[in-house]
Amino acid sequence: MLQDIADGIQKGLKDKDFDGSLKFDCGDDGVIVLADNSATTDDRETDCTIRISRENLTKLLTGKLNPVTGVALGKLKISGNMGVAMKLGQLLG
């Protein structure tokens, strides 16, 4: 399931430049890593980690979950370089 999400993100990365590395950590469901203009489910160290459930990740990526609201409600937790997390909005938007 996460591979399908990673594939969708990969399509969205086409013709866009993402500087840095970011990991969506979905706990037992696995991870999606954005780095080097690709999206994979291979775990690695990243500049920023967003801990989020798979369900809320889907909502975030489809615009049904506002990132600021998600943080305020505890639906996602950000650690590491916040600047990288901020670039994510421009990338997905």
Secondary structure, DSSP 8 states (H G I E B T S, - for coil): -HHHHHHHHHHHHTT----S-EEEE-GGG-EEEEETTEEES-----SEEEEE-HHHHHHHHTTSS-HHHHHHTTSEEEEE-HHHHHHHHHHH-
